[in-house]
Amino acid sequence: MDRTQFSDKASQAKTKLKDVGENLSAVLKDISFNRINLEPARQTLERLKPWFSMHDRGSGFDVSAAAGNQGESNWLTQAV
């Protein structure tokens, strides 16, 4: 391998590493963004649970399941 080929390969590797770094950075931003935004929603569900229990009898809406408290995983509690 001559110097030009080596330089080309090194440049390609550098570009690929930069792309991987940018993708990883975007994923980490998404994770932290989702954690920041979903935590207040989870807390709000927990705070509203007693209110729904008192005011929403017989409607078929299961507050415990919505808050993730029946041992079942739901998307909200998994994300936080």
N, CA, C and O atoms as a CHARMM CRD file, in Angstrom:
* protein
*
  320
    1    1 MET  N      0.86000  -1.17200   0.00000 PROA 1      0.00000
    2    1 MET  CA     0.00000   0.00000   0.00000 PROA 1      0.00000
    3    1 MET  C      0.90400   1.23300   0.00000 PROA 1      0.00000
    4    1 MET  O      1.76800   1.39100   0.86200 PROA 1      0.00000
    5    2 ASP  N      0.68500   2.08600  -0.97400 PROA 2      0.00000
    6    2 ASP  CA     1.50800   3.29500  -1.03200 PROA 2      0.00000
    7    2 ASP  C      0.90800   4.39600  -0.15800 PROA 2      0.00000
    8    2 ASP  O     -0.15500   4.23300   0.44100 PROA 2      0.00000
    9    3 ARG  N      1.60100   5.48600  -0.10800 PROA 3      0.00000
   10    3 ARG  CA     1.22400   6.59100   0.77100 PROA 3      0.00000
   11    3 ARG  C     -0.14900   7.17100   0.41800 PROA 3      0.00000
   12    3 ARG  O     -0.90600   7.52700   1.32000 PROA 3      0.00000
   13    4 THR  N     -0.48000   7.27300  -0.84700 PROA 4      0.00000
   14    4 THR  CA    -1.76500   7.83600  -1.27900 PROA 4      0.00000
   15    4 THR  C     -2.91500   6.93200  -0.85400 PROA 4      0.00000
   16    4 THR  O     -3.92900   7.40900  -0.34400 PROA 4      0.00000
   17    5 GLN  N     -2.75800   5.62900  -1.06300 PROA 5      0.00000
   18    5 GLN  CA    -3.79700   4.69100  -0.65800 PROA 5      0.00000
   19    5 GLN  C     -3.99400   4.72600   0.85500 PROA 5      0.00000
   20    5 GLN  O     -5.12200   4.70500   1.34700 PROA 5      0.00000
   21    6 PHE  N     -2.88000   4.77900   1.58400 PROA 6      0.00000
   22    6 PHE  CA    -2.96300   4.83400   3.04200 PROA 6      0.00000
   23    6 PHE  C     -3.68600   6.10100   3.48700 PROA 6      0.00000
   24    6 PHE  O     -4.52300   6.06200   4.38900 PROA 6      0.00000
   25    7 SER  N     -3.36300   7.21300   2.85600 PROA 7      0.00000
   26    7 SER  CA    -4.00300   8.48400   3.19600 PROA 7      0.00000
   27    7 SER  C     -5.50600   8.43100   2.91300 PROA 7      0.00000
   28    7 SER  O     -6.31000   8.92300   3.70400 PROA 7      0.00000
   29    8 ASP  N     -5.87900   7.82800   1.77300 PROA 8      0.00000
   30    8 ASP  CA    -7.30400   7.69100   1.43700 PROA 8      0.00000
   31    8 ASP  C     -8.03000   6.82600   2.46000 PROA 8      0.00000
   32    8 ASP  O     -9.12800   7.16600   2.90200 PROA 8      0.00000
   33    9 LYS  N     -7.41500   5.71000   2.83400 PROA 9      0.00000
   34    9 LYS  CA    -8.03800   4.80900   3.82200 PROA 9      0.00000
   35    9 LYS  C     -8.16400   5.51300   5.16800 PROA 9      0.00000
   36    9 LYS  O     -9.18900   5.38700   5.83700 PROA 9      0.00000
   37   10 ALA  N     -7.13900   6.24700   5.56700 PROA 10     0.00000
   38   10 ALA  CA    -7.18100   6.97700   6.84000 PROA 10     0.00000
   39   10 ALA  C     -8.27900   8.03600   6.81400 PROA 10     0.00000
   40   10 ALA  O     -8.97600   8.23200   7.81000 PROA 10     0.00000
   41   11 SER  N     -8.43400   8.71200   5.69300 PROA 11     0.00000
   42   11 SER  CA    -9.47100   9.73000   5.55900 PROA 11     0.00000
   43   11 SER  C    -10.86500   9.10400   5.63600 PROA 11     0.00000
   44   11 SER  O    -11.76200   9.65100   6.27900 PROA 11     0.00000
   45   12 GLN  N    -11.04400   7.94300   4.97100 PROA 12     0.00000
   46   12 GLN  CA   -12.33000   7.24600   5.03000 PROA 12     0.00000
   47   12 GLN  C    -12.65200   6.79800   6.45800 PROA 12     0.00000
   48   12 GLN  O    -13.79000   6.92100   6.91100 PROA 12     0.00000
   49   13 ALA  N    -11.64500   6.27900   7.16100 PROA 13     0.00000
   50   13 ALA  CA   -11.85500   5.83200   8.54300 PROA 13     0.00000
   51   13 ALA  C    -12.22000   7.01900   9.43500 PROA 13     0.00000
   52   13 ALA  O    -13.09000   6.91300  10.30000 PROA 13     0.00000
   53   14 LYS  N    -11.55300   8.13900   9.21800 PROA 14     0.00000
   54   14 LYS  CA   -11.84300   9.33800  10.01400 PROA 14     0.00000
   55   14 LYS  C    -13.28900   9.79400   9.78700 PROA 14     0.00000
   56   14 LYS  O    -13.98500  10.15600  10.73500 PROA 14     0.00000
   57   15 THR  N    -13.73700   9.77400   8.52300 PROA 15     0.00000
   58   15 THR  CA   -15.10900  10.16700   8.19300 PROA 15     0.00000
   59   15 THR  C    -16.10900   9.22200   8.84200 PROA 15     0.00000
   60   15 THR  O    -17.11900   9.66500   9.38800 PROA 15     0.00000
   61   16 LYS  N    -15.83400   7.91900   8.78400 PROA 16     0.00000
   62   16 LYS  CA   -16.73800   6.94000   9.39000 PROA 16     0.00000
   63   16 LYS  C    -16.81400   7.13700  10.90300 PROA 16     0.00000
   64   16 LYS  O    -17.89800   7.07600  11.48300 PROA 16     0.00000
   65   17 LEU  N    -15.67100   7.37300  11.54400 PROA 17     0.00000
   66   17 LEU  CA   -15.66900   7.60600  12.99600 PROA 17     0.00000
   67   17 LEU  C    -16.44200   8.87300  13.35300 PROA 17     0.00000
   68   17 LEU  O    -17.14800   8.91900  14.36000 PROA 17     0.00000
   69   18 LYS  N    -16.29900   9.89300  12.52300 PROA 18     0.00000
   70   18 LYS  CA   -17.04000  11.13800  12.77100 PROA 18     0.00000
   71   18 LYS  C    -18.54600  10.87700  12.66800 PROA 18     0.00000
   72   18 LYS  O    -19.32000  11.36000  13.49400 PROA 18     0.00000
   73   19 ASP  N    -18.96000  10.10600  11.64400 PROA 19     0.00000
   74   19 ASP  CA   -20.37900   9.77300  11.47400 PROA 19     0.00000
   75   19 ASP  C    -20.90300   8.97600  12.66800 PROA 19     0.00000
   76   19 ASP  O    -21.99600   9.24400  13.16500 PROA 19     0.00000
   77   20 VAL  N    -20.12900   8.00400  13.12200 PROA 20     0.00000
   78   20 VAL  CA   -20.53600   7.20400  14.28200 PROA 20     0.00000
   79   20 VAL  C    -20.67200   8.09700  15.50000 PROA 20     0.00000
   80   20 VAL  O    -21.63900   7.97100  16.25100 PROA 20     0.00000
   81   21 GLY  N    -19.72700   8.99200  15.70900 PROA 21     0.00000
   82   21 GLY  CA   -19.79400   9.91800  16.83900 PROA 21     0.00000
   83   21 GLY  C    -21.02000  10.81700  16.78500 PROA 21     0.00000
   84   21 GLY  O    -21.65900  11.06700  17.80700 PROA 21     0.00000
   85   22 GLU  N    -21.35000  11.30300  15.58700 PROA 22     0.00000
   86   22 GLU  CA   -22.53100  12.15600  15.44600 PROA 22     0.00000
   87   22 GLU  C    -23.81200  11.36500  15.71300 PROA 22     0.00000
   88   22 GLU  O    -24.73400  11.86400  16.35900 PROA 22     0.00000
   89   23 ASN  N    -23.86300  10.13100  15.21300 PROA 23     0.00000
   90   23 ASN  CA   -25.03800   9.28700  15.45600 PROA 23     0.00000
   91   23 ASN  C    -25.18700   8.97800  16.94400 PROA 23     0.00000
   92   23 ASN  O    -26.29300   9.02700  17.48300 PROA 23     0.00000
   93   24 LEU  N    -24.08300   8.66300  17.59900 PROA 24     0.00000
   94   24 LEU  CA   -24.11900   8.37500  19.03000 PROA 24     0.00000
   95   24 LEU  C    -24.56000   9.60700  19.81400 PROA 24     0.00000
   96   24 LEU  O    -25.34100   9.49800  20.75900 PROA 24     0.00000
   97   25 SER  N    -24.07200  10.74700  19.43200 PROA 25     0.00000
   98   25 SER  CA   -24.46600  11.99300  20.09100 PROA 25     0.00000
   99   25 SER  C    -25.96000  12.23700  19.93900 PROA 25     0.00000
  100   25 SER  O    -26.62600  12.64300  20.89100 PROA 25     0.00000
  101   26 ALA  N    -26.48800  11.99100  18.74200 PROA 26     0.00000
  102   26 ALA  CA   -27.93100  12.18900  18.50100 PROA 26     0.00000
  103   26 ALA  C    -28.75500  11.23100  19.34500 PROA 26     0.00000
  104   26 ALA  O    -29.79000  11.61500  19.88900 PROA 26     0.00000
  105   27 VAL  N    -28.30200   9.98000  19.45800 PROA 27     0.00000
  106   27 VAL  CA   -29.02600   8.99600  20.26500 PROA 27     0.00000
  107   27 VAL  C    -29.01900   9.41100  21.72600 PROA 27     0.00000
  108   27 VAL  O    -30.05100   9.33800  22.39300 PROA 27     0.00000
  109   28 LEU  N    -27.87800   9.84200  22.23200 PROA 28     0.00000
  110   28 LEU  CA   -27.79600  10.26200  23.63200 PROA 28     0.00000
  111   28 LEU  C    -28.66400  11.48700  23.90200 PROA 28     0.00000
  112   28 LEU  O    -29.26900  11.59000  24.96900 PROA 28     0.00000
  113   29 LYS  N    -28.73100  12.41000  22.95500 PROA 29     0.00000
  114   29 LYS  CA   -29.60900  13.57000  23.11600 PROA 29     0.00000
  115   29 LYS  C    -31.06600  13.13400  23.16400 PROA 29     0.00000
  116   29 LYS  O    -31.84400  13.63800  23.97500 PROA 29     0.00000
  117   30 ASP  N    -31.44000  12.18500  22.28400 PROA 30     0.00000
  118   30 ASP  CA   -32.81300  11.67900  22.29000 PROA 30     0.00000
  119   30 ASP  C    -33.15200  11.04100  23.62100 PROA 30     0.00000
  120   30 ASP  O    -34.23800  11.25400  24.16000 PROA 30     0.00000
  121   31 ILE  N    -32.22900  10.26000  24.15100 PROA 31     0.00000
  122   31 ILE  CA   -32.47500   9.58000  25.42600 PROA 31     0.00000
  123   31 ILE  C    -32.67300  10.60900  26.53400 PROA 31     0.00000
  124   31 ILE  O    -33.63400  10.51800  27.29800 PROA 31     0.00000
  125   32 SER  N    -31.78100  11.57800  26.62800 PROA 32     0.00000
  126   32 SER  CA   -31.91200  12.55800  27.71400 PROA 32     0.00000
  127   32 SER  C    -33.14800  13.43200  27.49400 PROA 32     0.00000
  128   32 SER  O    -33.80700  13.80900  28.46400 PROA 32     0.00000
  129   33 PHE  N    -33.47600  13.76100  26.24600 PROA 33     0.00000
  130   33 PHE  CA   -34.66600  14.56200  25.95700 PROA 33     0.00000
  131   33 PHE  C    -35.92000  13.81200  26.40700 PROA 33     0.00000
  132   33 PHE  O    -36.80200  14.40100  27.03200 PROA 33     0.00000
  133   34 ASN  N    -36.00400  12.53000  26.09600 PROA 34     0.00000
  134   34 ASN  CA   -37.17600  11.74400  26.47300 PROA 34     0.00000
  135   34 ASN  C    -37.27600  11.58700  27.98300 PROA 34     0.00000
  136   34 ASN  O    -38.37500  11.64500  28.53500 PROA 34     0.00000
  137   35 ARG  N    -36.15900  11.39200  28.65400 PROA 35     0.00000
  138   35 ARG  CA   -36.20300  11.26100  30.11100 PROA 35     0.00000
  139   35 ARG  C    -36.67900  12.55200  30.75800 PROA 35     0.00000
  140   35 ARG  O    -37.46900  12.52500  31.70100 PROA 35     0.00000
  141   36 ILE  N    -36.20600  13.66100  30.26200 PROA 36     0.00000
  142   36 ILE  CA   -36.59400  14.95100  30.82900 PROA 36     0.00000
  143   36 ILE  C    -38.09100  15.18400  30.63400 PROA 36     0.00000
  144   36 ILE  O    -38.77100  15.64500  31.55000 PROA 36     0.00000
  145   37 ASN  N    -38.59800  14.87100  29.46300 PROA 37     0.00000
  146   37 ASN  CA   -39.99200  15.17500  29.16600 PROA 37     0.00000
  147   37 ASN  C    -40.97700  14.15200  29.70900 PROA 37     0.00000
  148   37 ASN  O    -42.12500  14.50600  29.97700 PROA 37     0.00000
  149   38 LEU  N    -40.57800  12.90700  29.88000 PROA 38     0.00000
  150   38 LEU  CA   -41.51400  11.89400  30.35300 PROA 38     0.00000
  151   38 LEU  C    -41.60300  11.82200  31.87900 PROA 38     0.00000
  152   38 LEU  O    -42.62600  11.39500  32.41500 PROA 38     0.00000
  153   39 GLU  N    -40.58100  12.21900  32.56200 PROA 39     0.00000
  154   39 GLU  CA   -40.61400  12.15200  34.01900 PROA 39     0.00000
  155   39 GLU  C    -41.74000  13.01000  34.60900 PROA 39     0.00000
  156   39 GLU  O    -42.45400  12.52500  35.48700 PROA 39     0.00000
  157   40 PRO  N    -41.93200  14.25400  34.17000 PROA 40     0.00000
  158   40 PRO  CA   -43.06700  15.01500  34.70100 PROA 40     0.00000
  159   40 PRO  C    -44.41300  14.35500  34.39900 PROA 40     0.00000
  160   40 PRO  O    -45.33000  14.41900  35.21800 PROA 40     0.00000
  161   41 ALA  N    -44.53700  13.72800  33.24200 PROA 41     0.00000
  162   41 ALA  CA   -45.79400  13.04700  32.90700 PROA 41     0.00000
  163   41 ALA  C    -46.04000  11.88000  33.86200 PROA 41     0.00000
  164   41 ALA  O    -47.16500  11.67700  34.31700 PROA 41     0.00000
  165   42 ARG  N    -44.99700  11.11900  34.16300 PROA 42     0.00000
  166   42 ARG  CA   -45.13500  10.00100  35.10100 PROA 42     0.00000
  167   42 ARG  C    -45.51500  10.51300  36.48400 PROA 42     0.00000
  168   42 ARG  O    -46.37300   9.93300  37.14900 PROA 42     0.00000
  169   43 GLN  N    -44.88300  11.59000  36.91700 PROA 43     0.00000
  170   43 GLN  CA   -45.19300  12.17000  38.22300 PROA 43     0.00000
  171   43 GLN  C    -46.61700  12.69900  38.26800 PROA 43     0.00000
  172   43 GLN  O    -47.30000  12.56300  39.28300 PROA 43     0.00000
  173   44 THR  N    -47.06500  13.29800  37.17800 PROA 44     0.00000
  174   44 THR  CA   -48.43300  13.81000  37.12000 PROA 44     0.00000
  175   44 THR  C    -49.43400  12.67500  37.23100 PROA 44     0.00000
  176   44 THR  O    -50.42900  12.79600  37.94600 PROA 44     0.00000
  177   45 LEU  N    -49.18600  11.56300  36.52800 PROA 45     0.00000
  178   45 LEU  CA   -50.08000  10.40800  36.64000 PROA 45     0.00000
  179   45 LEU  C    -50.14400   9.90700  38.07700 PROA 45     0.00000
  180   45 LEU  O    -51.21700   9.55900  38.57100 PROA 45     0.00000
  181   46 GLU  N    -49.00900   9.87200  38.73800 PROA 46     0.00000
  182   46 GLU  CA   -48.98200   9.42100  40.13100 PROA 46     0.00000
  183   46 GLU  C    -49.79000  10.36600  41.02800 PROA 46     0.00000
  184   46 GLU  O    -50.51600   9.91600  41.91400 PROA 46     0.00000
  185   47 ARG  N    -49.66200  11.67600  40.79400 PROA 47     0.00000
  186   47 ARG  CA   -50.39200  12.64900  41.61400 PROA 47     0.00000
  187   47 ARG  C    -51.89400  12.59400  41.35100 PROA 47     0.00000
  188   47 ARG  O    -52.68900  12.79800  42.26800 PROA 47     0.00000
  189   48 LEU  N    -52.29200  12.32100  40.10200 PROA 48     0.00000
  190   48 LEU  CA   -53.70800  12.29500  39.75300 PROA 48     0.00000
  191   48 LEU  C    -54.39100  10.97200  40.09300 PROA 48     0.00000
  192   48 LEU  O    -55.61900  10.89400  40.09600 PROA 48     0.00000
  193   49 LYS  N    -53.62200   9.95700  40.37200 PROA 49     0.00000
  194   49 LYS  CA   -54.19700   8.63900  40.64800 PROA 49     0.00000
  195   49 LYS  C    -55.27200   8.66900  41.73700 PROA 49     0.00000
  196   49 LYS  O    -56.35000   8.11300  41.52500 PROA 49     0.00000
  197   50 PRO  N    -55.02500   9.29400  42.89600 PROA 50     0.00000
  198   50 PRO  CA   -56.08300   9.32400  43.91800 PROA 50     0.00000
  199   50 PRO  C    -57.33300  10.08000  43.45900 PROA 50     0.00000
  200   50 PRO  O    -58.44900   9.68000  43.79100 PROA 50     0.00000
  201   51 TRP  N    -57.16300  11.15000  42.71300 PROA 51     0.00000
  202   51 TRP  CA   -58.29600  11.91600  42.22800 PROA 51     0.00000
  203   51 TRP  C    -59.15200  11.06800  41.29000 PROA 51     0.00000
  204   51 TRP  O    -60.37600  11.05000  41.41300 PROA 51     0.00000
  205   52 PHE  N    -58.51200  10.36600  40.35400 PROA 52     0.00000
  206   52 PHE  CA   -59.25900   9.49900  39.44600 PROA 52     0.00000
  207   52 PHE  C    -59.94800   8.37800  40.21100 PROA 52     0.00000
  208   52 PHE  O    -61.07200   8.00000  39.88400 PROA 52     0.00000
  209   53 SER  N    -59.28600   7.85600  41.21100 PROA 53     0.00000
  210   53 SER  CA   -59.88600   6.77300  41.98900 PROA 53     0.00000
  211   53 SER  C    -61.17500   7.23800  42.66600 PROA 53     0.00000
  212   53 SER  O    -62.12300   6.46200  42.78800 PROA 53     0.00000
  213   54 MET  N    -61.21700   8.48900  43.10500 PROA 54     0.00000
  214   54 MET  CA   -62.40400   9.01500  43.77000 PROA 54     0.00000
  215   54 MET  C    -63.49200   9.42200  42.78200 PROA 54     0.00000
  216   54 MET  O    -64.67600   9.24100  43.06600 PROA 54     0.00000
  217   55 HSD  N    -63.11100   9.97400  41.61800 PROA 55     0.00000
  218   55 HSD  CA   -64.07700  10.60400  40.72000 PROA 55     0.00000
  219   55 HSD  C    -64.43100   9.80600  39.46600 PROA 55     0.00000
  220   55 HSD  O    -65.33600  10.20500  38.73400 PROA 55     0.00000
  221   56 ASP  N    -63.76500   8.72000  39.20200 PROA 56     0.00000
  222   56 ASP  CA   -63.96200   8.04100  37.92600 PROA 56     0.00000
  223   56 ASP  C    -64.36100   6.57600  38.12700 PROA 56     0.00000
  224   56 ASP  O    -63.89000   5.69800  37.40400 PROA 56     0.00000
  225   57 ARG  N    -65.20400   6.32100  39.08000 PROA 57     0.00000
  226   57 ARG  CA   -65.63600   4.94900  39.35100 PROA 57     0.00000
  227   57 ARG  C    -66.58500   4.45600  38.25600 PROA 57     0.00000
  228   57 ARG  O    -67.50500   5.16000  37.83900 PROA 57     0.00000
  229   58 GLY  N    -66.33300   3.24200  37.81200 PROA 58     0.00000
  230   58 GLY  CA   -67.23900   2.60500  36.87100 PROA 58     0.00000
  231   58 GLY  C    -67.10500   3.03400  35.42600 PROA 58     0.00000
  232   58 GLY  O    -67.91400   2.61800  34.59600 PROA 58     0.00000
  233   59 SER  N    -66.11600   3.85000  35.09100 PROA 59     0.00000
  234   59 SER  CA   -65.99800   4.29700  33.69200 PROA 59     0.00000
  235   59 SER  C    -65.20200   3.31800  32.85200 PROA 59     0.00000
  236   59 SER  O    -65.20100   3.41500  31.62500 PROA 59     0.00000
  237   60 GLY  N    -64.52900   2.38100  33.48900 PROA 60     0.00000
  238   60 GLY  CA   -63.71500   1.42700  32.74200 PROA 60     0.00000
  239   60 GLY  C    -62.27200   1.86900  32.57700 PROA 60     0.00000
  240   60 GLY  O    -61.45000   1.11400  32.05900 PROA 60     0.00000
  241   61 PHE  N    -61.95300   3.08500  33.01000 PROA 61     0.00000
  242   61 PHE  CA   -60.57600   3.55800  32.91900 PROA 61     0.00000
  243   61 PHE  C    -59.80300   3.05800  34.12900 PROA 61     0.00000
  244   61 PHE  O    -60.15900   3.37400  35.26400 PROA 61     0.00000
  245   62 ASP  N    -58.75700   2.28700  33.90100 PROA 62     0.00000
  246   62 ASP  CA   -57.98000   1.70800  35.00000 PROA 62     0.00000
  247   62 ASP  C    -56.77800   2.60000  35.28700 PROA 62     0.00000
  248   62 ASP  O    -55.77800   2.57100  34.57000 PROA 62     0.00000
  249   63 VAL  N    -56.89600   3.38900  36.34500 PROA 63     0.00000
  250   63 VAL  CA   -55.84900   4.34700  36.68300 PROA 63     0.00000
  251   63 VAL  C    -54.56600   3.63900  37.07800 PROA 63     0.00000
  252   63 VAL  O    -53.47700   4.09300  36.72800 PROA 63     0.00000
  253   64 SER  N    -54.67900   2.53000  37.80300 PROA 64     0.00000
  254   64 SER  CA   -53.47300   1.81200  38.22200 PROA 64     0.00000
  255   64 SER  C    -52.68600   1.32600  37.01600 PROA 64     0.00000
  256   64 SER  O    -51.45900   1.41500  36.99700 PROA 64     0.00000
  257   65 ALA  N    -53.37600   0.82000  36.02300 PROA 65     0.00000
  258   65 ALA  CA   -52.68800   0.35800  34.81700 PROA 65     0.00000
  259   65 ALA  C    -52.06600   1.53700  34.07300 PROA 65     0.00000
  260   65 ALA  O    -50.96000   1.43200  33.54300 PROA 65     0.00000
  261   66 ALA  N    -52.77700   2.64900  34.03700 PROA 66     0.00000
  262   66 ALA  CA   -52.24600   3.83200  33.34800 PROA 66     0.00000
  263   66 ALA  C    -50.99000   4.34000  34.02600 PROA 66     0.00000
  264   66 ALA  O    -50.08500   4.84100  33.36000 PROA 66     0.00000
  265   67 ALA  N    -50.92500   4.21800  35.33700 PROA 67     0.00000
  266   67 ALA  CA   -49.74300   4.65800  36.07300 PROA 67     0.00000
  267   67 ALA  C    -48.69300   3.56600  36.16100 PROA 67     0.00000
  268   67 ALA  O    -47.60700   3.79800  36.69400 PROA 67     0.00000
  269   68 GLY  N    -48.99300   2.38400  35.65000 PROA 68     0.00000
  270   68 GLY  CA   -48.00800   1.31000  35.63300 PROA 68     0.00000
  271   68 GLY  C    -47.84700   0.61400  36.96200 PROA 68     0.00000
  272   68 GLY  O    -46.75700   0.12900  37.26600 PROA 68     0.00000
  273   69 ASN  N    -48.89800   0.54800  37.77100 PROA 69     0.00000
  274   69 ASN  CA   -48.76700   0.01200  39.12300 PROA 69     0.00000
  275   69 ASN  C    -49.33600  -1.38600  39.30300 PROA 69     0.00000
  276   69 ASN  O    -49.50600  -1.82400  40.44000 PROA 69     0.00000
  277   70 GLN  N    -49.63800  -2.10300  38.22800 PROA 70     0.00000
  278   70 GLN  CA   -50.18700  -3.43700  38.38500 PROA 70     0.00000
  279   70 GLN  C    -49.19600  -4.51600  37.97400 PROA 70     0.00000
  280   70 GLN  O    -49.59800  -5.63700  37.66100 PROA 70     0.00000
  281   71 GLY  N    -47.93100  -4.20000  37.97100 PROA 71     0.00000
  282   71 GLY  CA   -46.93400  -5.16100  37.57400 PROA 71     0.00000
  283   71 GLY  C    -46.79300  -5.28200  36.07100 PROA 71     0.00000
  284   71 GLY  O    -45.89700  -5.97400  35.58800 PROA 71     0.00000
  285   72 GLU  N    -47.65700  -4.62600  35.32900 PROA 72     0.00000
  286   72 GLU  CA   -47.56800  -4.65000  33.88000 PROA 72     0.00000
  287   72 GLU  C    -46.69500  -3.48100  33.44600 PROA 72     0.00000
  288   72 GLU  O    -46.76900  -2.38600  34.00400 PROA 72     0.00000
  289   73 SER  N    -45.88100  -3.73200  32.45500 PROA 73     0.00000
  290   73 SER  CA   -45.06400  -2.64200  31.93100 PROA 73     0.00000
  291   73 SER  C    -45.89100  -1.84900  30.94500 PROA 73     0.00000
  292   73 SER  O    -46.63100  -2.41900  30.14300 PROA 73     0.00000
  293   74 ASN  N    -45.76600  -0.55000  31.00300 PROA 74     0.00000
  294   74 ASN  CA   -46.37100   0.25800  29.94900 PROA 74     0.00000
  295   74 ASN  C    -45.31000   1.19500  29.40100 PROA 74     0.00000
  296   74 ASN  O    -44.25200   1.35700  30.00800 PROA 74     0.00000
  297   75 TRP  N    -45.57700   1.80200  28.28000 PROA 75     0.00000
  298   75 TRP  CA   -44.56200   2.59900  27.59200 PROA 75     0.00000
  299   75 TRP  C    -44.07700   3.77000  28.42900 PROA 75     0.00000
  300   75 TRP  O    -42.91700   4.17000  28.32000 PROA 75     0.00000
  301   76 LEU  N    -44.94400   4.32200  29.26000 PROA 76     0.00000
  302   76 LEU  CA   -44.54600   5.49600  30.03200 PROA 76     0.00000
  303   76 LEU  C    -43.56900   5.13500  31.13200 PROA 76     0.00000
  304   76 LEU  O    -42.55200   5.80900  31.30100 PROA 76     0.00000
  305   77 THR  N    -43.85900   4.08400  31.88400 PROA 77     0.00000
  306   77 THR  CA   -42.96500   3.73100  32.98100 PROA 77     0.00000
  307   77 THR  C    -41.69400   3.08600  32.47500 PROA 77     0.00000
  308   77 THR  O    -40.67100   3.15500  33.15800 PROA 77     0.00000
  309   78 GLN  N    -41.71000   2.45900  31.30500 PROA 78     0.00000
  310   78 GLN  CA   -40.49100   1.89200  30.74600 PROA 78     0.00000
  311   78 GLN  C    -39.54900   2.99200  30.29200 PROA 78     0.00000
  312   78 GLN  O    -38.33100   2.83600  30.38200 PROA 78     0.00000
  313   79 ALA  N    -40.07800   4.07700  29.81700 PROA 79     0.00000
  314   79 ALA  CA   -39.25000   5.13300  29.24600 PROA 79     0.00000
  315   79 ALA  C    -38.54400   5.95800  30.30200 PROA 79     0.00000
  316   79 ALA  O    -37.53600   6.59600  29.99800 PROA 79     0.00000
  317   80 VAL  N    -39.03600   5.96900  31.53300 PROA 80     0.00000
  318   80 VAL  CA   -38.42100   6.80400  32.57000 PROA 80     0.00000
  319   80 VAL  C    -37.64800   6.01800  33.56800 PROA 80     0.00000
  320   80 VAL  O    -37.07700   6.59100  34.49600 PROA 80     0.00000
